[in-house]
Amino acid sequence: MTKDIFDIKNKVFVITGGLGQLGLTYTSEIHSRGGKVAILDIPDKKNCLVLELIDKNKKDNFLYFTTDITHKVEIQSAVQKIIEKWNSIEVLVNNAALDSPPDATESEVGPFEEFPESSFDRVMNVNVKGTFLCCQVIGNIMAQQKGGSIINVSSIY
């Protein structure tokens, strides 16, 4: 009997930016295949989305942590709780990212030469530093476990 290399039943996934368009799709697919998902994301303004996800998914297979991934201590806190509940993390999906939203000011979507330095700093902090910190913290757990996978997402939808 051959092992199904695509079997993710009971595997623990951490998805950064899990409340976004892509993150919700990943969560849904992982749950449909029996995986466990912990989402790290900035606060859902009304927590409506989080409550909907909890109702939609098996509560034993879903966790949500309000986490700013640009702060290592927040990542460490969430990871500690994930390990306490599920004892491992098999997959990290670095999905959190910032870009200019459709309703952004002219300075955000105008000429490159006028793009605000503060906006650049925010994007780099989340998209690069956040990915780096999550790889450090969760990669350390995976090294201790002697295995795991890290998936870094880059997207323009």
Solvent accessible surface area in square Angstrom, and as a share of the most:
residue,aa,sasa,rsa
1,M,245,1.09
2,T,128,0.75
3,K,172,0.73
4,D,85,0.44
5,I,143,0.72
6,F,152,0.63
7,D,76,0.39
8,I,35,0.18
9,K,130,0.55
10,N,87,0.45
11,K,80,0.34
12,V,3,0.02
13,F,15,0.06
14,V,0,0.00
15,I,0,0.00
16,T,1,0.01
17,G,10,0.09
18,G,0,0.00
19,L,21,0.10
20,G,33,0.31
21,Q,120,0.53
22,L,50,0.25
23,G,0,0.00
24,L,50,0.25
25,T,85,0.49
26,Y,61,0.23
27,T,0,0.00
28,S,49,0.32
29,E,83,0.37
30,I,14,0.07
31,H,30,0.13
32,S,85,0.55
33,R,137,0.50
34,G,24,0.23
35,G,0,0.00
36,K,38,0.16
37,V,0,0.00
38,A,0,0.00
39,I,0,0.00
40,L,0,0.00
41,D,18,0.09
42,I,105,0.54
43,P,85,0.54
44,D,31,0.16
45,K,195,0.83
46,K,162,0.69
47,N,74,0.38
48,C,78,0.47
49,L,49,0.24
50,V,10,0.06
51,L,106,0.53
52,E,104,0.47
53,L,11,0.06
54,I,52,0.26
55,D,116,0.60
56,K,135,0.57
57,N,17,0.09
58,K,148,0.63
59,K,131,0.56
60,D,103,0.53
61,N,22,0.11
62,F,9,0.04
63,L,32,0.16
64,Y,42,0.16
65,F,33,0.14
66,T,81,0.47
67,T,4,0.02
68,D,46,0.24
69,I,11,0.06
70,T,20,0.12
71,H,92,0.41
72,K,80,0.34
73,V,107,0.61
74,E,63,0.28
75,I,0,0.00
76,Q,83,0.37
77,S,48,0.31
78,A,4,0.03
79,V,5,0.03
80,Q,112,0.50
81,K,101,0.43
82,I,0,0.00
83,I,48,0.24
84,E,120,0.54
85,K,91,0.39
86,W,24,0.08
87,N,121,0.62
88,S,23,0.15
89,I,0,0.00
90,E,48,0.22
91,V,18,0.10
92,L,0,0.00
93,V,8,0.05
94,N,6,0.03
95,N,18,0.09
96,A,19,0.15
97,A,69,0.53
98,L,69,0.34
99,D,102,0.53
100,S,39,0.25
101,P,69,0.43
102,P,144,0.91
103,D,128,0.67
104,A,22,0.17
105,T,88,0.51
106,E,130,0.58
107,S,51,0.33
108,E,34,0.15
109,V,85,0.49
110,G,25,0.24
111,P,68,0.43
112,F,177,0.74
113,E,145,0.65
114,E,118,0.53
115,F,67,0.28
116,P,36,0.23
117,E,131,0.59
118,S,68,0.44
119,S,3,0.02
120,F,105,0.44
121,D,66,0.34
122,R,128,0.47
123,V,38,0.22
124,M,76,0.34
125,N,66,0.34
126,V,29,0.17
127,N,48,0.24
128,V,81,0.46
129,K,88,0.37
130,G,0,0.00
131,T,30,0.18
132,F,116,0.48
133,L,13,0.07
134,C,0,0.00
135,C,36,0.22
136,Q,77,0.34
137,V,15,0.08
138,I,0,0.00
139,G,19,0.18
140,N,82,0.42
141,I,32,0.16
142,M,11,0.05
143,A,69,0.54
144,Q,119,0.53
145,Q,63,0.28
146,K,182,0.77
147,G,40,0.39
148,G,47,0.45
149,S,56,0.36
150,I,69,0.35
151,I,86,0.43
152,N,93,0.47
153,V,46,0.26
154,S,114,0.73
155,S,60,0.39
156,I,172,0.87
157,Y,170,0.65
